[in-house]
Amino acid sequence: MLTGSYDYSLVLISLLVAILASYTALDLAGRVNSSQGRGAVLWIAGGAVAMGIGIWSMHFIGMLAFSLPIPLGYDLPLTLLSLLIAILVSGFALWLVSQPRQPLWQLLCGALTMGAGISSMHYLGMHAMRMLPGIDYDPGLFYLSLAIAVAASGAALWIAFRLRRNTPFVRLARAGAALVMGVAIVGMHYTGMAAANFPEGSFCGAAVTGLDSRWLASLVIVVTLAILAIALLTSVLDARLEARTARLASSLEQANQELTHLALHDNLTKLPNRTLLEDRIDQAIHKVRRHGGCFGVLFMDLDGFKPVNDAFGHHVGDLLLREVAERLREHLRAEDTLARIGGDEFVLLAHLGEPNDAATLASQLVTLVGNAFDVAGQELRVSTSVGIALYPGDGTTREELLMNADAAMYHAKGAGKNGYSFFEQSMNTNARNHLQLLHDLRQAVDGRELLLHFQPKFAAGNGRRVIGAEALLRWQHPRRGLLMPDQFIELAEKTGLIIPIGNWVLNEACRQMSLWYAEGHRDWRVAVNLSAVQFCHAGLIGNVRAALDRHHLPANCLTLEITETTAMRDADASLAILGQLSDMGVDLSIDDFGTGYSSLLYLKRLPANELKIDRGFVRDLERDSDDAAIISAIVALGQALDLRIVAEGVETESQQAFLTGLGCDSLQGFLLGKPVPAEQFNAGVKALA
């Protein structure tokens, strides 16, 4: 027998190639598993080529590492055929591990098929030497090599299936598995080589016409490493791109979920908003129509919330709304929906066993809200008025149900608050009137239906000397006649119309004052009331300056009146706004003084010029000694702070005399002059002169 020898450097390289090919195969199995459709087919095809070349190269380098004391060569067609078998076997393996499941019978069949393919590749490659006489194989080692091939194939398929998903530390696991698989593949190859015996006098028939082994080893090594490196690099880059795409998709999905949540929930209380509530009501209507039953829409409005908001500021008001929402949510049933639809208004969509259950539920809501709340160290109390609309019966659409529940809520408020009321058809009249008034008010702003009346102010020491006027808003409604502010101002504040209305009043008052100024009344001032909403509006300073500039009016001819409650609601913010107005030269008056909760420390810091005594104290002056004492204290306080004192609501001569004697600077009231249009005001002033 001819004795063969090995180039151990090539043996080591064949082992490294086997390990690299195994790792590439495991990585490509992961790419196939994570791909779908055409992408999976392309990965199987490309992976089969790379993996097949890797396995075949290990085998061929191992053969090139073997040498005999005779020239050796390899038949090109048979060599290429062995390469094709390696590629087909690799494609089969990748397809097999891409299946959703790997039952035992499939694993065994796959191991036999793949083992047979690898053995065929090996022994066909050896046959490519065309040895004469033929190679004599040791039966024991021959069958052992086949067994190793099947066992290694089965292990490879099992490992590849288990490591195909991208889990933590999967690459480290694949590296360890590749080492085991590489050793098994090399073991099969060199076992098969050990089984080959070459009789004495044998010669290689492919030595002359076949491939020359002298340069073939280097070529195979370089090409194989290049192909495996490209395949592995492509797989890694694609995996990273997929992971980045997955993260981006996850981020987009999370962002979409957050945007959807924001679009459907109230930002302050995190409760569903009107949009989500309306969708839930539609679903409830469809459910009742299909399966029967009933549900109620309970419209809640907090009683006493505005005074809390005015006294403690918006921050405390917001905290109170959160506490109310949380308390109601804790007692909410899973099938019901509690929503905040704006301001201090909440709506509960409640599924009912029978209509009368709505009364029990509404009573529970009233009790829950009526208990004290601990907010920012303050014990605050509010109540709620609840309006109930039932389906079926009180409406066929969500709009009707919400409108009718709202009407019932207003009825509950009118009945004394802190209670509930079921909707009745007669309430629709009031609801329609409310909506019609809002529609008319929007048109009034653009339709020149608003007008100003002016009530004169007189010097207290001289009851006939006019020193200015207070501008009072009126609405000349085309059907309802002349409306007073208490009939529409609250509606204007709720809807935001108070801003354009307030700007119109400011501009019109300055326009009229500019006419009086041109007539020589340079010591007059025109007073304009600012609502709480208008006072907090960001454009107030600019609107005041624009009105004065538009009518070329000195700033000290304008007095802006704000209520004591408005000034104290957020004292620091009020100081900043009033400071800018004062720097402009505008006169500032604290209206309704004595009815709020002033801090003398803040009052001293306010850049006000005037205190206006509330008419409530003046009205009962002659019958209530306490009112007289309060007025005396207000006058003394104003004089101590060097402020002008104005008393309004003067209706009797005794009131006039008392207020004048106390030291009030100016008076106004029906005794001295009623609010009238500018033309009548001018005529009255001329008559006094």
PLY file of the C-alpha trace (Angstrom):
ply
format ascii 1.0
element vertex 689
property float x
property float y
property float z
element edge 688
property int vertex1
property int vertex2
end_header
0.00 0.00 0.00
1.07 3.53 -0.77
1.62 5.57 2.38
0.09 9.05 2.33
1.04 12.16 4.31
-0.71 15.43 5.29
0.19 19.11 5.11
-0.93 20.03 8.61
-1.18 23.73 7.79
-3.84 22.86 5.21
-5.49 20.49 7.70
-5.78 23.38 10.17
-7.11 25.66 7.43
-9.72 23.04 6.51
-10.86 22.95 10.14
-11.13 26.76 10.27
-13.04 26.77 6.98
-15.44 24.14 8.38
-16.05 26.24 11.52
-16.53 29.42 9.47
-18.86 27.63 7.06
-20.86 26.25 10.00
-21.20 29.71 11.59
-22.22 31.19 8.25
-24.82 28.44 7.84
-26.28 29.15 11.30
-26.38 32.89 10.64
-27.99 32.43 7.23
-30.61 30.15 8.84
-31.56 33.12 11.00
-31.88 35.39 7.96
-34.06 32.83 6.16
-36.30 32.49 9.20
-36.83 36.25 9.54
-37.57 36.75 5.83
-40.77 36.07 3.94
-41.84 35.39 0.36
-39.32 36.28 -2.29
-36.80 37.45 0.28
-36.72 34.03 1.93
-36.21 32.32 -1.45
-33.30 34.62 -2.28
-31.68 34.00 1.11
-32.04 30.21 0.65
-30.54 30.38 -2.84
-27.68 32.68 -1.90
-27.12 30.85 1.36
-27.03 27.51 -0.43
-24.24 28.74 -2.71
-22.16 30.25 0.10
-22.73 27.40 2.54
-22.22 24.73 -0.16
-18.97 26.27 -1.31
-17.84 26.47 2.32
-18.55 22.79 3.05
-17.09 21.66 -0.29
-14.01 23.83 0.22
-13.34 22.26 3.60
-13.53 18.83 1.95
-11.38 19.84 -1.01
-8.73 21.61 1.09
-8.57 18.45 3.22
-7.97 16.42 0.10
-5.35 18.84 -1.13
-3.64 18.51 2.27
-3.23 14.77 1.48
-0.34 13.68 -0.67
1.00 10.37 -2.01
4.44 9.51 -3.38
2.90 9.85 -6.85
1.60 12.89 -8.80
-2.07 13.74 -7.99
-4.76 15.62 -9.88
-8.55 15.99 -9.91
-11.07 15.51 -12.68
-12.80 18.84 -13.31
-16.35 17.58 -14.18
-16.46 15.27 -11.14
-15.06 18.01 -8.91
-17.74 20.45 -10.09
-20.40 17.77 -9.62
-19.29 17.31 -6.01
-19.56 21.10 -5.56
-23.10 21.03 -7.00
-24.08 18.28 -4.56
-22.75 20.42 -1.67
-24.80 23.40 -2.83
-28.00 21.34 -3.22
-27.54 19.75 0.20
-27.00 23.19 1.74
-30.15 24.57 0.08
-32.12 21.60 1.39
-30.80 22.18 4.90
-31.68 25.89 4.87
-35.17 25.12 3.59
-35.65 22.51 6.28
-34.70 24.80 9.18
-36.98 27.54 7.82
-40.08 25.42 8.47
-42.30 26.53 11.36
-41.90 23.20 13.18
-39.30 20.44 13.35
-40.93 17.11 14.28
-38.67 14.15 14.99
-39.47 12.30 11.77
-38.58 15.39 9.75
-35.32 15.79 11.62
-34.38 12.12 11.02
-35.28 12.23 7.31
-33.38 15.48 6.92
-30.33 14.07 8.70
-30.30 10.97 6.44
-30.75 13.05 3.27
-28.15 15.62 4.22
-25.70 12.95 5.48
-26.07 11.05 2.22
-25.46 14.22 0.25
-22.32 15.17 2.20
-20.99 11.59 1.93
-21.69 11.62 -1.82
-19.84 14.90 -2.15
-16.85 13.51 -0.24
-16.52 10.18 -2.00
-17.30 11.68 -5.43
-14.50 14.16 -4.77
-12.14 11.34 -3.99
-13.30 9.49 -7.10
-12.29 12.62 -9.08
-8.66 11.50 -8.55
-9.38 8.60 -10.98
-7.02 6.25 -9.19
-5.98 3.10 -11.04
-6.52 0.56 -9.69
-9.46 1.94 -7.69
-9.28 3.05 -4.05
-9.72 0.24 -1.58
-11.93 1.39 1.34
-11.84 -0.10 4.81
-15.49 -1.15 5.47
-15.46 -0.23 9.17
-14.09 3.27 8.68
-16.23 3.74 5.57
-19.48 3.06 7.42
-18.24 5.07 10.40
-17.73 8.08 8.13
-21.30 7.68 6.84
-22.59 7.48 10.41
-20.63 10.58 11.37
-22.04 12.40 8.32
-25.64 11.52 9.29
-25.10 12.33 12.97
-23.33 15.61 12.16
-26.14 16.54 9.74
-28.82 15.79 12.33
-26.97 17.81 14.97
-26.48 20.67 12.53
-30.20 20.74 11.61
-31.27 20.59 15.27
-28.85 23.35 16.32
-29.68 25.57 13.34
-33.43 25.27 14.07
-32.93 26.18 17.73
-30.58 29.11 17.05
-32.41 30.64 14.08
-34.09 33.39 16.10
-32.31 36.55 17.18
-32.29 36.18 20.94
-29.85 37.62 23.51
-26.34 36.08 23.19
-27.42 34.18 20.06
-24.18 35.00 18.24
-22.11 33.59 21.10
-24.24 30.44 21.04
-23.84 30.16 17.28
-20.06 30.48 17.62
-19.94 27.60 20.11
-22.25 25.50 17.96
-20.16 26.28 14.85
-17.05 24.96 16.63
-18.79 21.67 17.43
-20.24 21.35 13.91
-16.90 22.18 12.29
-15.10 19.48 14.27
-17.84 16.96 13.36
-17.61 17.78 9.65
-13.80 17.56 9.68
-14.04 14.33 11.65
-16.29 12.84 8.96
-13.91 13.93 6.19
-10.71 12.61 7.74
-12.46 9.41 8.81
-13.38 8.89 5.16
-9.81 9.68 4.12
-8.52 7.20 6.68
-10.81 4.56 5.16
-9.06 4.93 1.77
-6.26 2.53 0.93
-4.08 2.97 -2.19
-2.52 -0.29 -3.52
1.15 -0.40 -4.39
1.68 0.66 -8.02
-1.44 2.86 -8.16
-1.34 5.97 -10.26
-3.67 9.01 -10.56
-5.49 9.10 -13.89
-6.33 12.82 -13.43
-2.73 13.80 -12.75
-2.11 14.79 -16.37
-5.43 16.20 -17.59
-7.07 17.19 -14.27
-6.67 20.12 -11.92
-3.12 20.77 -10.65
-3.03 20.63 -6.85
0.01 22.90 -6.61
-1.88 26.13 -7.10
-5.44 24.82 -6.49
-5.20 24.93 -2.67
-4.40 28.63 -2.60
-7.17 29.45 -5.08
-9.81 27.45 -3.22
-8.84 28.97 0.13
-8.94 32.56 -1.15
-12.21 32.16 -3.08
-13.92 30.30 -0.26
-12.93 32.77 2.41
-14.06 35.63 0.18
-17.45 34.04 -0.50
-18.02 33.14 3.15
-16.93 36.59 4.29
-19.26 38.29 1.79
-22.18 36.04 2.78
-21.55 36.56 6.49
-21.08 40.32 6.10
-24.26 40.57 4.02
-26.14 38.59 6.65
-24.84 40.75 9.52
-25.60 44.01 7.70
-29.06 42.79 6.74
-29.70 41.72 10.34
-28.67 45.14 11.61
-30.84 46.85 9.00
-33.75 44.62 9.98
-33.17 45.33 13.68
-32.97 49.07 12.99
-36.11 48.86 10.87
-37.84 46.90 13.63
-36.83 49.52 16.21
-38.03 52.28 13.92
-41.30 50.46 13.31
-41.69 49.91 17.06
-40.97 53.58 17.72
-43.45 54.63 15.07
-46.05 52.25 16.47
-45.47 53.59 19.98
-45.63 57.17 18.69
-48.86 56.39 16.85
-50.30 54.85 20.00
-49.30 57.91 22.01
-50.74 60.27 19.39
-53.93 58.23 19.27
-54.13 58.33 23.06
-53.56 62.10 23.08
-56.17 62.57 20.38
-58.75 60.57 22.33
-57.99 61.57 25.93
-58.06 64.73 27.99
-54.54 65.99 28.67
-55.26 67.13 32.24
-57.24 64.24 33.72
-56.24 61.47 31.23
-59.93 60.63 30.88
-61.49 60.00 27.47
-62.38 63.23 25.66
-65.46 64.15 23.65
-64.24 62.35 20.50
-63.79 59.01 22.26
-67.00 59.49 24.25
-69.02 60.05 21.08
-67.57 56.87 19.55
-68.48 54.90 22.69
-72.03 56.29 22.61
-72.38 55.21 18.95
-71.19 51.71 19.89
-73.67 51.60 22.79
-76.53 52.64 20.47
-75.68 49.85 18.00
-75.43 47.31 20.82
-78.84 48.23 22.26
-80.42 48.13 18.80
-79.07 44.59 18.23
-79.46 43.04 21.67
-81.85 45.30 23.56
-81.30 46.89 26.97
-80.68 50.54 27.80
-77.97 52.99 28.83
-77.78 56.47 30.26
-75.77 59.58 29.47
-75.12 61.48 32.71
-73.90 65.05 32.16
-72.10 66.51 35.20
-71.11 70.11 35.86
-69.28 71.11 39.05
-71.07 73.63 41.25
-68.79 76.13 42.98
-65.75 75.37 40.86
-65.37 78.92 39.50
-65.06 80.54 42.96
-62.37 77.98 43.86
-60.57 78.72 40.61
-60.83 82.47 41.17
-59.74 82.33 44.81
-56.85 79.87 44.58
-55.76 80.16 40.95
-55.83 77.95 37.88
-53.16 75.59 39.23
-55.26 74.59 42.23
-58.33 74.44 39.99
-56.55 71.98 37.71
-55.48 69.86 40.67
-59.07 69.82 41.90
-60.30 68.61 38.49
-57.76 65.79 38.62
-58.91 64.79 42.09
-62.55 64.79 40.99
-61.69 62.67 37.94
-59.68 60.21 40.04
-62.41 59.81 42.64
-65.04 59.18 39.99
-62.75 56.79 38.09
-62.16 54.68 41.22
-65.90 53.97 41.41
-66.29 53.37 37.69
-67.51 50.03 36.37
-65.43 48.38 33.65
-68.20 48.64 31.04
-68.84 52.38 31.63
-67.01 55.40 30.18
-66.22 58.58 32.11
-65.11 61.51 29.93
-64.12 65.13 30.47
-65.49 67.22 27.65
-64.22 70.62 28.73
-63.82 72.96 31.70
-65.51 71.44 34.74
-67.89 69.29 32.69
-67.83 65.48 32.82
-70.03 62.90 31.11
-70.63 59.33 32.24
-71.87 56.75 29.73
-73.43 54.07 31.93
-74.92 50.74 30.86
-78.09 50.14 32.90
-80.06 47.08 33.93
-83.21 49.20 33.92
-83.87 52.94 33.53
-84.42 53.54 37.27
-80.81 52.49 37.94
-79.76 55.87 36.53
-81.23 57.65 39.58
-79.20 55.48 41.97
-76.04 56.08 39.94
-76.62 59.86 39.76
-77.19 59.99 43.51
-73.89 58.18 44.06
-72.10 60.69 41.80
-73.56 63.63 43.73
-72.43 62.07 47.03
-68.93 61.28 45.73
-68.28 64.79 44.47
-69.87 66.38 47.55
-67.23 64.98 49.93
-64.31 67.30 50.69
-61.13 67.21 48.56
-57.63 67.70 49.95
-55.86 69.75 47.28
-52.47 71.42 47.77
-52.97 71.46 51.53
-56.44 73.02 51.19
-59.73 71.38 52.07
-61.95 72.25 49.12
-65.62 71.50 48.62
-67.63 71.51 45.42
-70.84 69.81 44.39
-72.23 68.62 41.09
-75.42 68.94 39.10
-76.26 65.89 36.99
-78.49 65.72 33.93
-79.68 62.30 32.74
-80.73 61.28 29.23
-81.73 57.67 28.59
-81.49 55.53 25.48
-83.87 54.55 24.09
-86.36 57.32 24.77
-84.47 60.61 25.12
-82.80 60.71 21.73
-81.84 58.60 18.73
-78.35 59.97 18.08
-75.35 60.81 20.23
-75.86 64.52 19.52
-79.43 64.43 20.80
-78.47 62.43 23.88
-75.65 64.81 24.82
-77.77 67.90 24.15
-80.69 66.55 26.17
-78.45 65.47 29.06
-76.93 68.96 29.01
-80.41 70.50 29.14
-81.33 68.26 32.08
-78.12 69.31 33.86
-79.01 73.01 33.50
-82.45 72.18 34.89
-80.78 70.56 37.90
-78.68 73.68 38.41
-81.76 75.86 38.21
-83.50 73.66 40.78
-80.86 74.43 43.40
-77.73 72.53 42.27
-76.14 69.55 44.06
-78.68 67.14 42.61
-79.82 65.40 39.46
-82.62 65.69 36.96
-83.99 63.40 34.25
-84.51 64.91 30.82
-88.02 66.02 29.91
-89.13 67.22 26.49
-89.98 70.69 27.82
-86.28 71.22 28.63
-85.50 71.28 24.93
-86.99 74.74 24.73
-84.42 76.13 27.15
-81.62 74.24 25.40
-82.67 75.60 22.02
-82.92 79.10 23.45
-79.39 78.73 24.80
-78.04 77.59 21.43
-79.97 80.28 19.59
-78.63 82.97 21.90
-75.08 81.75 21.25
-75.71 81.83 17.49
-77.16 85.33 17.74
-74.24 86.54 19.87
-71.76 85.43 17.23
-73.66 87.44 14.66
-73.98 90.41 17.00
-70.20 90.86 17.11
-70.07 91.34 13.33
-73.55 92.78 12.87
-73.13 96.05 14.81
-75.79 95.07 17.33
-73.56 95.90 20.31
-73.60 99.41 21.73
-72.32 101.34 24.73
-74.23 103.30 27.33
-72.34 105.71 29.54
-73.07 106.36 33.22
-71.63 109.65 34.47
-69.26 109.93 37.40
-69.50 113.01 39.57
-67.07 114.68 41.95
-68.29 113.95 45.47
-67.82 117.51 46.70
-69.71 118.99 43.78
-72.70 116.91 42.76
-73.02 118.71 39.41
-69.43 118.39 38.13
-68.95 115.46 35.76
-65.46 113.97 35.87
-65.95 111.08 33.48
-68.12 108.10 32.68
-68.23 104.30 32.90
-68.80 102.50 29.60
-71.49 99.81 29.97
-72.17 97.22 27.29
-75.63 96.63 25.84
-76.91 94.32 23.10
-79.67 95.57 20.84
-81.09 92.17 19.90
-83.23 92.26 16.74
-86.02 90.19 18.38
-85.47 90.30 22.14
-84.84 94.01 22.42
-82.19 95.66 24.59
-80.29 93.03 26.61
-78.21 93.73 29.74
-74.73 92.17 30.18
-75.92 89.65 32.78
-78.00 88.02 30.02
-75.08 87.21 27.72
-71.66 87.97 29.26
-71.35 84.57 30.96
-72.11 82.89 27.65
-69.50 85.07 25.93
-66.89 84.11 28.52
-67.59 80.39 28.17
-67.29 80.47 24.38
-64.33 82.85 24.13
-66.41 85.53 22.39
-65.59 87.84 25.29
-62.21 88.60 23.68
-63.53 90.19 20.43
-66.42 91.75 22.39
-64.01 93.20 24.97
-61.76 94.59 22.23
-64.77 96.24 20.60
-65.82 97.83 23.92
-62.29 99.11 24.52
-62.03 100.61 21.04
-65.51 102.17 21.13
-64.96 103.69 24.58
-61.66 105.23 23.44
-63.32 106.54 20.30
-66.02 108.29 22.34
-63.50 109.60 24.86
-61.43 111.08 22.02
-64.49 113.06 20.94
-65.02 114.37 24.49
-61.31 115.14 24.71
-61.51 117.16 21.49
-64.49 119.07 22.96
-62.30 120.22 25.85
-63.09 117.65 28.54
-59.43 116.99 29.20
-59.91 116.11 32.86
-62.40 113.31 32.11
-61.71 109.60 32.23
-63.69 106.83 30.61
-63.83 103.57 32.58
-63.98 100.15 30.91
-64.59 96.87 32.75
-62.24 93.96 31.97
-63.56 90.43 32.38
-61.36 87.81 34.04
-60.89 86.06 30.68
-59.94 89.29 28.95
-57.53 90.28 31.73
-55.63 86.98 31.34
-55.53 87.15 27.54
-52.05 87.47 26.06
-53.09 90.25 23.68
-54.51 92.62 26.33
-51.54 95.01 26.50
-51.28 95.27 22.72
-55.03 95.82 22.32
-55.05 98.65 24.91
-52.08 100.35 23.27
-53.61 99.97 19.80
-56.94 101.48 20.90
-55.23 104.51 22.47
-52.99 105.03 19.43
-55.85 104.59 16.98
-57.83 107.45 18.53
-54.84 109.60 19.55
-55.93 109.52 23.18
-53.64 110.13 26.18
-53.35 106.99 28.27
-54.46 108.72 31.49
-57.90 109.34 29.95
-58.63 105.57 30.15
-59.48 103.72 33.37
-59.49 99.93 33.31
-61.59 98.32 36.01
-60.84 94.77 37.21
-62.61 93.03 40.04
-60.85 92.38 43.31
-61.25 88.62 42.79
-59.61 88.78 39.36
-56.68 90.80 40.69
-56.12 88.38 43.58
-56.59 85.12 41.63
-52.94 85.00 40.60
-51.44 87.97 42.37
-47.96 87.70 40.88
-49.28 87.48 37.31
-51.70 90.33 38.01
-48.84 92.46 39.30
-46.95 91.93 36.05
-49.95 92.80 33.83
-51.04 95.80 35.91
-47.43 97.00 36.03
-47.27 97.12 32.22
-50.58 98.97 32.01
-49.46 101.41 34.70
-46.16 102.05 32.89
-48.22 102.84 29.82
-50.01 105.54 31.82
-53.43 103.87 32.00
-55.53 104.49 35.11
-56.29 101.30 37.10
-59.31 100.70 39.33
-60.09 97.76 41.67
-63.82 97.13 41.17
-66.29 95.58 43.66
-63.79 96.14 46.45
-64.71 94.44 49.74
-66.42 91.41 48.18
-63.31 89.29 47.54
-60.42 87.90 49.56
-57.70 90.49 49.27
-54.29 90.26 50.83
-53.31 93.69 52.09
-49.70 92.85 51.31
-50.55 92.32 47.62
-52.99 95.22 47.60
-50.21 97.54 48.69
-48.06 96.31 45.80
-50.75 96.65 43.12
-50.15 99.73 40.95
-53.81 100.78 41.26
-55.06 104.37 41.29
-58.58 103.80 42.52
-60.78 101.63 44.75
-64.41 101.21 43.82
-66.80 100.36 46.67
-69.27 97.65 45.69
-72.89 98.76 45.32
-73.95 96.00 47.73
-72.51 97.94 50.66
-73.99 101.24 49.47
-77.49 99.76 48.94
-77.99 98.82 52.61
-76.02 101.70 54.01
-79.01 103.33 55.70
-80.30 100.07 57.29
-77.12 98.20 58.18
-74.55 99.73 60.47
-72.06 97.00 59.52
-72.09 98.24 55.92
-71.39 101.75 57.13
-68.45 100.49 59.17
-67.09 98.50 56.20
-67.34 101.51 53.89
-65.59 103.68 56.47
-62.79 101.13 56.70
-62.44 100.91 52.90
-62.27 104.68 52.59
-59.65 104.88 55.35
-57.64 102.11 53.72
-57.80 103.79 50.32
-56.72 107.13 51.72
-53.85 105.48 53.58
-52.69 103.93 50.29
-53.20 107.25 48.46
-55.95 105.82 46.22
-59.04 107.57 44.86
-62.29 106.22 46.30
-65.31 105.73 44.06
-68.73 104.67 45.37
-71.25 103.22 42.95
-74.95 102.51 43.34
-75.83 105.87 44.93
-79.63 106.08 44.82
-80.60 108.40 47.69
-79.50 111.79 48.89
-78.65 110.42 52.34
-76.29 107.90 50.75
-74.71 110.74 48.78
-74.28 112.85 51.89
-72.79 110.00 53.96
-70.31 108.99 51.27
-69.28 112.57 50.65
-68.78 113.12 54.34
-66.54 110.04 54.61
-64.24 111.49 51.97
-65.13 109.58 48.79
-63.64 111.27 45.72
-66.37 110.45 43.22
-69.87 108.97 43.07
-72.07 107.31 40.51
-75.57 105.91 40.63
-79.17 106.36 39.48
-79.59 109.38 41.78
-76.97 111.27 39.81
-77.32 109.80 36.33
-78.46 106.60 34.62
-76.52 104.82 31.83
-77.55 106.37 28.51
-76.28 106.46 24.91
-73.50 108.94 24.16
-75.89 111.46 22.53
-78.11 111.66 25.64
-75.04 111.74 27.86
-73.72 114.79 26.00
-77.12 116.50 26.22
-77.28 115.84 29.98
-73.80 117.26 30.53
-74.75 120.43 28.63
-77.90 120.77 30.73
-75.86 120.56 33.93
-73.48 123.16 32.63
0 1
1 2
2 3
3 4
4 5
5 6
6 7
7 8
8 9
9 10
10 11
11 12
12 13
13 14
14 15
15 16
16 17
17 18
18 19
19 20
20 21
21 22
22 23
23 24
24 25
25 26
26 27
27 28
28 29
29 30
30 31
31 32
32 33
33 34
34 35
35 36
36 37
37 38
38 39
39 40
40 41
41 42
42 43
43 44
44 45
45 46
46 47
47 48
48 49
49 50
50 51
51 52
52 53
53 54
54 55
55 56
56 57
57 58
58 59
59 60
60 61
61 62
62 63
63 64
64 65
65 66
66 67
67 68
68 69
69 70
70 71
71 72
72 73
73 74
74 75
75 76
76 77
77 78
78 79
79 80
80 81
81 82
82 83
83 84
84 85
85 86
86 87
87 88
88 89
89 90
90 91
91 92
92 93
93 94
94 95
95 96
96 97
97 98
98 99
99 100
100 101
101 102
102 103
103 104
104 105
105 106
106 107
107 108
108 109
109 110
110 111
111 112
112 113
113 114
114 115
115 116
116 117
117 118
118 119
119 120
120 121
121 122
122 123
123 124
124 125
125 126
126 127
127 128
128 129
129 130
130 131
131 132
132 133
133 134
134 135
135 136
136 137
137 138
138 139
139 140
140 141
141 142
142 143
143 144
144 145
145 146
146 147
147 148
148 149
149 150
150 151
151 152
152 153
153 154
154 155
155 156
156 157
157 158
158 159
159 160
160 161
161 162
162 163
163 164
164 165
165 166
166 167
167 168
168 169
169 170
170 171
171 172
172 173
173 174
174 175
175 176
176 177
177 178
178 179
179 180
180 181
181 182
182 183
183 184
184 185
185 186
186 187
187 188
188 189
189 190
190 191
191 192
192 193
193 194
194 195
195 196
196 197
197 198
198 199
199 200
200 201
201 202
202 203
203 204
204 205
205 206
206 207
207 208
208 209
209 210
210 211
211 212
212 213
213 214
214 215
215 216
216 217
217 218
218 219
219 220
220 221
221 222
222 223
223 224
224 225
225 226
226 227
227 228
228 229
229 230
230 231
231 232
232 233
233 234
234 235
235 236
236 237
237 238
238 239
239 240
240 241
241 242
242 243
243 244
244 245
245 246
246 247
247 248
248 249
249 250
250 251
251 252
252 253
253 254
254 255
255 256
256 257
257 258
258 259
259 260
260 261
261 262
262 263
263 264
264 265
265 266
266 267
267 268
268 269
269 270
270 271
271 272
272 273
273 274
274 275
275 276
276 277
277 278
278 279
279 280
280 281
281 282
282 283
283 284
284 285
285 286
286 287
287 288
288 289
289 290
290 291
291 292
292 293
293 294
294 295
295 296
296 297
297 298
298 299
299 300
300 301
301 302
302 303
303 304
304 305
305 306
306 307
307 308
308 309
309 310
310 311
311 312
312 313
313 314
314 315
315 316
316 317
317 318
318 319
319 320
320 321
321 322
322 323
323 324
324 325
325 326
326 327
327 328
328 329
329 330
330 331
331 332
332 333
333 334
334 335
335 336
336 337
337 338
338 339
339 340
340 341
341 342
342 343
343 344
344 345
345 346
346 347
347 348
348 349
349 350
350 351
351 352
352 353
353 354
354 355
355 356
356 357
357 358
358 359
359 360
360 361
361 362
362 363
363 364
364 365
365 366
366 367
367 368
368 369
369 370
370 371
371 372
372 373
373 374
374 375
375 376
376 377
377 378
378 379
379 380
380 381
381 382
382 383
383 384
384 385
385 386
386 387
387 388
388 389
389 390
390 391
391 392
392 393
393 394
394 395
395 396
396 397
397 398
398 399
399 400
400 401
401 402
402 403
403 404
404 405
405 406
406 407
407 408
408 409
409 410
410 411
411 412
412 413
413 414
414 415
415 416
416 417
417 418
418 419
419 420
420 421
421 422
422 423
423 424
424 425
425 426
426 427
427 428
428 429
429 430
430 431
431 432
432 433
433 434
434 435
435 436
436 437
437 438
438 439
439 440
440 441
441 442
442 443
443 444
444 445
445 446
446 447
447 448
448 449
449 450
450 451
451 452
452 453
453 454
454 455
455 456
456 457
457 458
458 459
459 460
460 461
461 462
462 463
463 464
464 465
465 466
466 467
467 468
468 469
469 470
470 471
471 472
472 473
473 474
474 475
475 476
476 477
477 478
478 479
479 480
480 481
481 482
482 483
483 484
484 485
485 486
486 487
487 488
488 489
489 490
490 491
491 492
492 493
493 494
494 495
495 496
496 497
497 498
498 499
499 500
500 501
501 502
502 503
503 504
504 505
505 506
506 507
507 508
508 509
509 510
510 511
511 512
512 513
513 514
514 515
515 516
516 517
517 518
518 519
519 520
520 521
521 522
522 523
523 524
524 525
525 526
526 527
527 528
528 529
529 530
530 531
531 532
532 533
533 534
534 535
535 536
536 537
537 538
538 539
539 540
540 541
541 542
542 543
543 544
544 545
545 546
546 547
547 548
548 549
549 550
550 551
551 552
552 553
553 554
554 555
555 556
556 557
557 558
558 559
559 560
560 561
561 562
562 563
563 564
564 565
565 566
566 567
567 568
568 569
569 570
570 571
571 572
572 573
573 574
574 575
575 576
576 577
577 578
578 579
579 580
580 581
581 582
582 583
583 584
584 585
585 586
586 587
587 588
588 589
589 590
590 591
591 592
592 593
593 594
594 595
595 596
596 597
597 598
598 599
599 600
600 601
601 602
602 603
603 604
604 605
605 606
606 607
607 608
608 609
609 610
610 611
611 612
612 613
613 614
614 615
615 616
616 617
617 618
618 619
619 620
620 621
621 622
622 623
623 624
624 625
625 626
626 627
627 628
628 629
629 630
630 631
631 632
632 633
633 634
634 635
635 636
636 637
637 638
638 639
639 640
640 641
641 642
642 643
643 644
644 645
645 646
646 647
647 648
648 649
649 650
650 651
651 652
652 653
653 654
654 655
655 656
656 657
657 658
658 659
659 660
660 661
661 662
662 663
663 664
664 665
665 666
666 667
667 668
668 669
669 670
670 671
671 672
672 673
673 674
674 675
675 676
676 677
677 678
678 679
679 680
680 681
681 682
682 683
683 684
684 685
685 686
686 687
687 688
